[in-house]
Amino acid sequence: MPKAGALEIARHNMVEYQIRCCKILNTELLDVLESMPREDYVPQDVRSLAYMEGHVPIDCGQEMLSPLQEANIMQQLQLKGHERILEIGTGTGYLTTLLAMYADDVTSCELHEPLATQARKNIAAHGIDHVQVIHINAMHDKMMQAHDGIASTYDVIILAAALQDIPQHIKDMVADGGQLIAFIGKNSVVTLTHYQRQGDDWIETGLCETLLPDMEELSVTRQFIF
């Protein structure tokens, strides 16, 4: 297991050489990323990889988003503090915690129950008490509609896995004036994409090309193409 000092150095290097140099220039965000112990959200056997440039393996055959992907999402959203957020793909809860530090309320959906349990523990350990982690298949519209913990609309929705189209029920959950961030495309070319809703219209901005595993349990019949 790496020593605390080594992890602090790795965290500093992550900010300087993976994030700041890629035009993530929000000083408050950079300070938060340098102070947040990402290693607390990584399985013990791969803790030394917490600050690597790439995807860190976690339980259930999943991966964490890369530090740069997380930073791009946070910078693009420009959260003001009042937002209600829906995250799809909790993982171990690192991005969930970052979102909660900048928002009023966060609901996060996780397909894998062991990850949902782990994320709840990680988030609580960092003193966050306004996050709800739900074990659910968020790609199933009827499950989402029937769950008492899922609101009808959100100011921000984040889809933390690659998919070619945005499911209609997810699009419908974005409030007017709200934002959606998703990884759009088919591997090996996936674009981190930001959408701003204005009534029935959407303003689309491609942020960067990247790689990410495909969203699991996607419906093949209920899809919407922006």
Secondary structure, DSSP 8 states (H G I E B T S, - for coil): ---HHHHHHHHHHHIIIIIGGGT---HHHHHHHHHS-GGGGS-GGGGGGTTSSS--B-GGG-B---HHHHHHHHHHH---S--EEEEE--TTSHHHHHHHHHSSEEEEEESSHHHHHHHHHHHHHTT--SEEEEES-TT-HHHHHH-TTS-S-EEEEEEEEEESSB-HHHHHTEEEEEEEEEEEEETTEEEEEEEEEETTEEEEEEEEEE---B-SS--SSS-B--
